[in-house]
Amino acid sequence: MKVVLQIVSKASVEIEGKEVSHIDKGYLLLVGFTQGDTLEIAKKMADKILKLRIFPDENGKTNLSLAQVSGNVLCVSQFTLYASAKEGNRPSFIFAMAPEEARVLYQEFFNYFKTKLPSLQGGVFQADMSISLVNEGPFTLVLDSKELFNA
């Protein structure tokens, strides 16, 4: 499982010109799954994200959590995180989890995350979405379950 996390002052998702979700201060998460990912891994990732202390404190140090800044999360599925451009010029997506499996795991991840953060917002799985954001810092992390949890 990979997550690209960006600290934002605002972010939104539009589909066919209509806003379907938005947040103010918080995280925009782009979430991708690969073969072998499980709900256990997804839960660990959600818990890790909620515990991260990456917002600046009064001294400018990355020291505050999402809860400490009353932030929110916008979570968007992003299978292209597992694209490989190793060979040729056209990316291969063979490492991305199959859409049917990914849809189920993404929904389970989202539902678990929502038990921890009821105001969680999301995109629409497999929809053609337009994502808008204002990245603060800029501060962006790439979280990989294989690195974090030896998964």
Secondary structure, DSSP 8 states (H G I E B T S, - for coil): -EEEEEEEEEEEEEETTEEEEEESSEEEEEEE-BTT--HHHHHHHHHHHHH-EEEE-TTS-EEEETGGGT-EEEEEE-GGGG-B-SSSSS-B-TTB--HHHHHHHHHHHHHHHHHH-TT-EE--TT---EEEEEEEEEEEEEEEHHHHH--
